[in-house]
Amino acid sequence: MNQDTANLTFTEEAVDHYAGQTNMVLTALQDGKAVGTIEYVVYHGIPSISMVTVRPEYRRRGIATQMLR
């Protein structure tokens, strides 16, 4: 973990459920501000990532890497 990712916190939320599938969003927060998200689906217990985003001004700091861990 580097200085840019040292104070990251994360929230995880189920946003939808249907037909054995749960849509999830993991949000990375820095100083209370959302700086990145991962949208993923859990289908019968198997996760599949559909989208990884980091705000442009926060890119190249290892935020997406921290979210994926």
GUTORSE-752238 format. One record per residue: z, x, y of N, C-alpha, C in turn; residue in one letter; residue number from 1. Coordinates in steps of 0.2 Angstrom, whole numbers, plus 5000, padded with zeros to 4 digits. Each point is the difference from the previous one (the first is absolute). Last residue first. Layout:
{n_pz->Z, n_px->X, n_py->Y, ca_pz->Z, ca_px->X, ca_py->Y, c_pz->Z, c_px->X, c_py->Y, aa->a, i->NUM}
...
REM end
This chain:
{n_pz->4977, n_px->4959, n_py->4968, ca_pz->5005, ca_px->5003, ca_py->4996, c_pz->5005, c_px->4995, c_py->4998, aa->r, i->69}
{n_pz->4982, n_px->4996, n_py->5016, ca_pz->4998, ca_px->5000, ca_py->4993, c_pz->5005, c_px->5003, c_py->4995, aa->l, i->68}
{n_pz->5004, n_px->5000, n_py->5023, ca_pz->5000, ca_px->4993, ca_py->4998, c_pz->4998, c_px->5000, c_py->4993, aa->m, i->67}
{n_pz->4999, n_px->5021, n_py->5010, ca_pz->5007, ca_px->4997, ca_py->4999, c_pz->5000, c_px->4993, c_py->4998, aa->q, i->66}
{n_pz->4980, n_px->5009, n_py->5006, ca_pz->5002, ca_px->5004, ca_py->4994, c_pz->5007, c_px->4998, c_py->4998, aa->t, i->65}
{n_pz->4990, n_px->4992, n_py->5020, ca_pz->4997, ca_px->4997, ca_py->4994, c_pz->5003, c_px->5003, c_py->4994, aa->a, i->64}
{n_pz->5006, n_px->5010, n_py->5020, ca_pz->5003, ca_px->4994, ca_py->4999, c_pz->4998, c_px->4996, c_py->4994, aa->i, i->63}
{n_pz->4995, n_px->5023, n_py->5010, ca_pz->5003, ca_px->4999, ca_py->4993, c_pz->5003, c_px->4993, c_py->4999, aa->g, i->62}
{n_pz->4987, n_px->5009, n_py->5020, ca_pz->5007, ca_px->5002, ca_py->5000, c_pz->5003, c_px->4999, c_py->4993, aa->r, i->61}
{n_pz->4977, n_px->4994, n_py->5009, ca_pz->5001, ca_px->5007, ca_py->4998, c_pz->5007, c_px->5002, c_py->5001, aa->r, i->60}
{n_pz->4996, n_px->4977, n_py->5013, ca_pz->4997, ca_px->5003, ca_py->4994, c_pz->5001, c_px->5008, c_py->5000, aa->r, i->59}
{n_pz->5007, n_px->4983, n_py->5017, ca_pz->5005, ca_px->5003, ca_py->4995, c_pz->4996, c_px->5003, c_py->4994, aa->y, i->58}
{n_pz->4988, n_px->4989, n_py->5018, ca_pz->5004, ca_px->5005, ca_py->5003, c_pz->5006, c_px->5003, c_py->4996, aa->e, i->57}
{n_pz->4985, n_px->4982, n_py->4991, ca_pz->4996, ca_px->5006, ca_py->5002, c_pz->5005, c_px->5005, c_py->5003, aa->p, i->56}
{n_pz->5010, n_px->4983, n_py->4983, ca_pz->4998, ca_px->4999, ca_py->5007, c_pz->4997, c_px->5007, c_py->5002, aa->r, i->55}
{n_pz->4999, n_px->4992, n_py->4975, ca_pz->5005, ca_px->5004, ca_py->5004, c_pz->4997, c_px->4999, c_py->5007, aa->v, i->54}
{n_pz->4996, n_px->4989, n_py->4973, ca_pz->4999, ca_px->5001, ca_py->5007, c_pz->5005, c_px->5003, c_py->5004, aa->t, i->53}
{n_pz->4989, n_px->4991, n_py->4974, ca_pz->5005, ca_px->5005, ca_py->5003, c_pz->4998, c_px->5001, c_py->5008, aa->v, i->52}
{n_pz->4994, n_px->4982, n_py->4977, ca_pz->4999, ca_px->5002, ca_py->5007, c_pz->5006, c_px->5005, c_py->5002, aa->m, i->51}
{n_pz->4998, n_px->4990, n_py->4978, ca_pz->4994, ca_px->4998, ca_py->5003, c_pz->4998, c_px->5002, c_py->5007, aa->s, i->50}
{n_pz->5015, n_px->5006, n_py->4975, ca_pz->4999, ca_px->5001, ca_py->5007, c_pz->4994, c_px->4997, c_py->5003, aa->i, i->49}
{n_pz->5015, n_px->4994, n_py->4977, ca_pz->4993, ca_px->5003, ca_py->5002, c_pz->5000, c_px->5000, c_py->5008, aa->s, i->48}
{n_pz->5019, n_px->4997, n_py->4977, ca_pz->4998, ca_px->5000, ca_py->5007, c_pz->4993, c_px->5003, c_py->5001, aa->p, i->47}
{n_pz->5013, n_px->4986, n_py->4979, ca_pz->4996, ca_px->5006, ca_py->5002, c_pz->4998, c_px->5000, c_py->5007, aa->i, i->46}
{n_pz->5012, n_px->4982, n_py->4988, ca_pz->5004, ca_px->5006, ca_py->5001, c_pz->4996, c_px->5006, c_py->5001, aa->g, i->45}
{n_pz->4990, n_px->4978, n_py->5000, ca_pz->5003, ca_px->5001, ca_py->4994, c_pz->5004, c_px->5007, c_py->4999, aa->h, i->44}
{n_pz->4989, n_px->5001, n_py->5021, ca_pz->4997, ca_px->4995, ca_py->4996, c_pz->5003, c_px->5001, c_py->4993, aa->y, i->43}
{n_pz->5003, n_px->5006, n_py->5027, ca_pz->5003, ca_px->5001, ca_py->4994, c_pz->4998, c_px->4995, c_py->4995, aa->v, i->42}
{n_pz->4990, n_px->5012, n_py->5024, ca_pz->5001, ca_px->4994, ca_py->4996, c_pz->5003, c_px->5002, c_py->4994, aa->v, i->41}
{n_pz->4998, n_px->5010, n_py->5027, ca_pz->4999, ca_px->5001, ca_py->4993, c_pz->5002, c_px->4993, c_py->4996, aa->y, i->40}
{n_pz->4998, n_px->5015, n_py->5026, ca_pz->4999, ca_px->4993, ca_py->4997, c_pz->4999, c_px->5001, c_py->4993, aa->e, i->39}
{n_pz->5012, n_px->5015, n_py->5020, ca_pz->4996, ca_px->5001, ca_py->4994, c_pz->5000, c_px->4992, c_py->4997, aa->i, i->38}
{n_pz->5004, n_px->5013, n_py->5026, ca_pz->5001, ca_px->4995, ca_py->4995, c_pz->4996, c_px->5002, c_py->4994, aa->t, i->37}
{n_pz->5011, n_px->5010, n_py->5026, ca_pz->4995, ca_px->5001, ca_py->4994, c_pz->5002, c_px->4994, c_py->4995, aa->g, i->36}
{n_pz->5011, n_px->5003, n_py->5021, ca_pz->4995, ca_px->5005, ca_py->5001, c_pz->4995, c_px->5001, c_py->4994, aa->v, i->35}
{n_pz->5020, n_px->4983, n_py->5014, ca_pz->4996, ca_px->5001, ca_py->4994, c_pz->4994, c_px->5005, c_py->5001, aa->a, i->34}
{n_pz->5025, n_px->5001, n_py->5012, ca_pz->4993, ca_px->4998, ca_py->5001, c_pz->4996, c_px->5001, c_py->4994, aa->k, i->33}
{n_pz->5024, n_px->5006, n_py->5003, ca_pz->4999, ca_px->4993, ca_py->5000, c_pz->4993, c_px->4997, c_py->5001, aa->g, i->32}
{n_pz->5005, n_px->5024, n_py->4998, ca_pz->5004, ca_px->4997, ca_py->5005, c_pz->4999, c_px->4993, c_py->5001, aa->d, i->31}
{n_pz->4985, n_px->5005, n_py->4983, ca_pz->5003, ca_px->5006, ca_py->5003, c_pz->5003, c_px->4998, c_py->5007, aa->q, i->30}
{n_pz->4991, n_px->4989, n_py->4974, ca_pz->5002, ca_px->4999, ca_py->5007, c_pz->5003, c_px->5007, c_py->5003, aa->l, i->29}
{n_pz->4983, n_px->4988, n_py->4979, ca_pz->5004, ca_px->5006, ca_py->5003, c_pz->5001, c_px->4999, c_py->5007, aa->a, i->28}
{n_pz->4995, n_px->4982, n_py->4979, ca_pz->4999, ca_px->5002, ca_py->5007, c_pz->5004, c_px->5006, c_py->5001, aa->t, i->27}
{n_pz->4988, n_px->4984, n_py->4979, ca_pz->5005, ca_px->5005, ca_py->5001, c_pz->4999, c_px->5003, c_py->5007, aa->l, i->26}
{n_pz->4993, n_px->4977, n_py->4985, ca_pz->4999, ca_px->5004, ca_py->5006, c_pz->5006, c_px->5005, c_py->5001, aa->v, i->25}
{n_pz->4987, n_px->4982, n_py->4979, ca_pz->5006, ca_px->5004, ca_py->5003, c_pz->4997, c_px->5004, c_py->5006, aa->m, i->24}
{n_pz->4994, n_px->4979, n_py->4981, ca_pz->4997, ca_px->5004, ca_py->5005, c_pz->5006, c_px->5003, c_py->5004, aa->n, i->23}
{n_pz->4998, n_px->4990, n_py->4974, ca_pz->5004, ca_px->5000, ca_py->5006, c_pz->4997, c_px->5005, c_py->5005, aa->t, i->22}
{n_pz->4992, n_px->4985, n_py->4976, ca_pz->4999, ca_px->5005, ca_py->5005, c_pz->5005, c_px->5000, c_py->5006, aa->q, i->21}
{n_pz->4996, n_px->4984, n_py->4981, ca_pz->5003, ca_px->5006, ca_py->4997, c_pz->4999, c_px->5006, c_py->5005, aa->g, i->20}
{n_pz->4993, n_px->4978, n_py->5007, ca_pz->4997, ca_px->5002, ca_py->4994, c_pz->5002, c_px->5006, c_py->4997, aa->a, i->19}
{n_pz->5009, n_px->4998, n_py->5024, ca_pz->4996, ca_px->4995, ca_py->4997, c_pz->4997, c_px->5003, c_py->4993, aa->y, i->18}
{n_pz->5015, n_px->5005, n_py->5025, ca_pz->5001, ca_px->5000, ca_py->4993, c_pz->4995, c_px->4995, c_py->4997, aa->h, i->17}
{n_pz->5007, n_px->5016, n_py->5024, ca_pz->4996, ca_px->4994, ca_py->4997, c_pz->5001, c_px->5001, c_py->4993, aa->d, i->16}
{n_pz->5010, n_px->5015, n_py->5016, ca_pz->4997, ca_px->4995, ca_py->5004, c_pz->4997, c_px->4994, c_py->4997, aa->v, i->15}
{n_pz->5020, n_px->5020, n_py->4997, ca_pz->4996, ca_px->4996, ca_py->4996, c_pz->4997, c_px->4995, c_py->5005, aa->a, i->14}
{n_pz->5011, n_px->5024, n_py->5007, ca_pz->5000, ca_px->4993, ca_py->5001, c_pz->4995, c_px->4997, c_py->4995, aa->e, i->13}
{n_pz->5014, n_px->5024, n_py->5010, ca_pz->4996, ca_px->4997, ca_py->4995, c_pz->5000, c_px->4993, c_py->4999, aa->e, i->12}
{n_pz->5006, n_px->5023, n_py->5017, ca_pz->5002, ca_px->4993, ca_py->4998, c_pz->4994, c_px->4998, c_py->4995, aa->t, i->11}
{n_pz->5011, n_px->5025, n_py->5011, ca_pz->4995, ca_px->4996, ca_py->4997, c_pz->5003, c_px->4993, c_py->4999, aa->f, i->10}
{n_pz->5003, n_px->5024, n_py->5017, ca_pz->5003, ca_px->4995, ca_py->4995, c_pz->4994, c_px->4996, c_py->4998, aa->t, i->9}
{n_pz->5002, n_px->5026, n_py->5012, ca_pz->4997, ca_px->4994, ca_py->4998, c_pz->5004, c_px->4995, c_py->4996, aa->l, i->8}
{n_pz->5004, n_px->5023, n_py->5011, ca_pz->5003, ca_px->4994, ca_py->5002, c_pz->4996, c_px->4994, c_py->4998, aa->n, i->7}
{n_pz->4992, n_px->5022, n_py->4995, ca_pz->5007, ca_px->5000, ca_py->4998, c_pz->5004, c_px->4994, c_py->5002, aa->a, i->6}
{n_pz->4976, n_px->5008, n_py->5003, ca_pz->5002, ca_px->4994, ca_py->4995, c_pz->5007, c_px->5000, c_py->4998, aa->t, i->5}
{n_pz->4990, n_px->5016, n_py->5015, ca_pz->4997, ca_px->4994, ca_py->5002, c_pz->5002, c_px->4994, c_py->4996, aa->d, i->4}
{n_pz->5008, n_px->5023, n_py->4995, ca_pz->5003, ca_px->4997, ca_py->5006, c_pz->4997, c_px->4993, c_py->5002, aa->q, i->3}
{n_pz->4996, n_px->5006, n_py->4975, ca_pz->5000, ca_px->5004, ca_py->5006, c_pz->5004, c_px->4996, c_py->5006, aa->n, i->2}
{n_pz->5001, n_px->5001, n_py->4971, ca_pz->5000, ca_px->4996, ca_py->5006, c_pz->5000, c_px->5004, c_py->5006, aa->m, i->1}
REM end
